[in-house]
Amino acid sequence: MKIRIMSVLLLCVLLLCSCGLRPVGSGDKPEDSTAPLQSEPVTSDTAAETDPPVEIPETKVSFAGCGDNIIYYGTYRDAAAQASSDGRSYNFSPIYENVKELISSADIAFINQETPVSQSFAPESYPTFNSPVELCADVMGAGFDVINLANNHMLDKGAKGIRDSYDNWNSHGAFVVGCYEEKDSGRYISYLEKNGIKIAFVSYTYGTNLNEDPAKEGLWAPYLKQSDVAGDVAEARENADFVIVSVHWGDEGAMQPNDEQKKYADIMAKAGADVIIGHHPHVIQPVEWLEGIDGKKCLCVYSLGNFVHEQAYDYNVPGGIITFDIVKNSSGTSVNNPQFIPTVCHYPANFYNNKVYLLKDYTEELAASHAVRTYYNNPISLASLKKYVTDTVDGEFLPDYMK
């Protein structure tokens, strides 16, 4: 019986060894127990193919930006005289007709609307402006579509005036920036998409001449010194392909930016602005590239000067239209072909037949009849107007005929 049992045990041991199993506690480990896991060598047949980067078709948005559109008494009196026979009381279209082709050819055209447009008040000039509502249709008809309201005159007619103005521009199809409905985000940002490019507009003013709270009418005014400028621009950068900052700042009559302008421009550029468009000094100021983020440059136009106005000195007369292309491709979005195109607002001594000209089309004969010379008795000439431009704006940004 023992022999039979021993035989069975011996047979089991032999079977275990033949299957490659080892008794537990033998002290021997499988040869590969401490070796790292091995995988088959990667060959060209087994390697995962890497998808090539997706090429984004290049898209472009052309942009034109203008400075202060200030409607003085002579301007709206002239518009009344120009009124057509279709029942309108004012016709502002003739003042823009010489620049309409340039403005309307841009995919996006911006203007700083310096005066309120309210039907609740009579038209009024300096110091508390108000313009006829017909202005909206004529500015839009000239090709403008982005209307900035953030400036020191935006509350000249109080909360009611800015509410009327905001509603009137919106009812005419404008993309309004610089005045906002009460909002949850706390940011002064508006987004516009064009040709597949999402553009953020951020807008500020250094202050307002009258300080009635627009919140009485459910609106917000974006004050530069009370805002989180870096936060606004950074949020815009995060949510858009391209960021444009409009800012009403600087010293009136100063043809160079002050330290505060430079400080805020640096903040905006470093927070992610692609372009800064300045206005308020009523004269032109330099255009320059600023250091931005991620190795990009920010185009800064410190002041575009006046567009439509009736101011008294020859240095107030030249203004500018900044044009550039916003280009988006696989490398990102960039500013291409920036150019400062000089303009002249012409108003004769009687302040009728007022018009904006491109400086290249302005003549010595027109300069001789300008109200600055004949009414205000200040010197003005075609040469002096050109000199203000070339002394202020670097030749890199000027058209060839100005060099």
HUDADA-V995464 format. One record per residue. RES is the residue in one letter. SS is DSSP state (A for helix, B for strand, O for the rest). Layout:
res = [RES/RES]
ss = [SS/SS]
This chain:
res = [M/K/I/R/I/M/S/V/L/L/L/C/V/L/L/L/C/S/C/G/L/R/P/V/G/S/G/D/K/P/E/D/S/T/A/P/L/Q/S/E/P/V/T/S/D/T/A/A/E/T/D/P/P/V/E/I/P/E/T/K/V/S/F/A/G/C/G/D/N/I/I/Y/Y/G/T/Y/R/D/A/A/A/Q/A/S/S/D/G/R/S/Y/N/F/S/P/I/Y/E/N/V/K/E/L/I/S/S/A/D/I/A/F/I/N/Q/E/T/P/V/S/Q/S/F/A/P/E/S/Y/P/T/F/N/S/P/V/E/L/C/A/D/V/M/G/A/G/F/D/V/I/N/L/A/N/N/H/M/L/D/K/G/A/K/G/I/R/D/S/Y/D/N/W/N/S/H/G/A/F/V/V/G/C/Y/E/E/K/D/S/G/R/Y/I/S/Y/L/E/K/N/G/I/K/I/A/F/V/S/Y/T/Y/G/T/N/L/N/E/D/P/A/K/E/G/L/W/A/P/Y/L/K/Q/S/D/V/A/G/D/V/A/E/A/R/E/N/A/D/F/V/I/V/S/V/H/W/G/D/E/G/A/M/Q/P/N/D/E/Q/K/K/Y/A/D/I/M/A/K/A/G/A/D/V/I/I/G/H/H/P/H/V/I/Q/P/V/E/W/L/E/G/I/D/G/K/K/C/L/C/V/Y/S/L/G/N/F/V/H/E/Q/A/Y/D/Y/N/V/P/G/G/I/I/T/F/D/I/V/K/N/S/S/G/T/S/V/N/N/P/Q/F/I/P/T/V/C/H/Y/P/A/N/F/Y/N/N/K/V/Y/L/L/K/D/Y/T/E/E/L/A/A/S/H/A/V/R/T/Y/Y/N/N/P/I/S/L/A/S/L/K/K/Y/V/T/D/T/V/D/G/E/F/L/P/D/Y/M/K]
ss = [O/A/A/A/A/A/A/A/A/A/A/A/A/A/A/A/A/A/O/O/O/O/O/O/O/O/O/O/O/O/O/O/O/O/O/O/O/O/O/O/O/O/O/O/O/O/O/O/O/O/O/O/O/O/O/O/O/O/B/B/B/B/B/B/B/B/B/B/B/O/O/O/A/A/A/A/A/A/A/A/A/O/O/O/O/O/O/O/O/O/O/O/A/A/A/A/O/O/O/A/A/A/A/A/A/O/O/B/B/B/B/B/B/O/O/O/B/O/O/O/O/O/O/B/O/O/O/O/O/B/B/O/O/A/A/A/A/A/A/A/A/O/O/O/O/B/B/B/O/O/O/O/O/O/O/O/O/A/A/A/A/A/A/A/A/A/A/A/A/A/A/O/O/O/B/B/B/O/B/B/B/O/O/O/O/O/O/O/B/B/B/B/B/B/O/O/B/B/B/B/B/B/B/B/B/O/O/O/O/O/O/O/O/A/A/A/A/O/B/B/B/O/B/A/A/A/O/O/A/A/A/A/A/A/A/A/A/A/A/O/O/B/B/B/B/B/B/B/O/O/O/O/O/O/O/O/O/O/A/A/A/A/A/A/A/A/A/A/A/A/A/O/O/O/B/B/B/B/B/O/O/O/O/B/O/O/B/B/B/B/B/O/O/O/O/O/B/B/B/B/B/O/O/B/O/B/B/B/O/O/O/O/O/A/A/A/A/B/B/B/B/B/B/B/B/B/B/B/B/O/O/B/B/B/B/B/B/B/B/B/B/B/B/B/B/B/O/B/O/O/O/O/O/O/B/B/B/B/A/A/A/O/O/A/A/A/A/A/O/B/A/A/A/A/O/O/O/O/O/O/O/A/A/A/A/A/A/A/A/A/A/A/O/O/A/A/A/B/O/A/A/A/O]
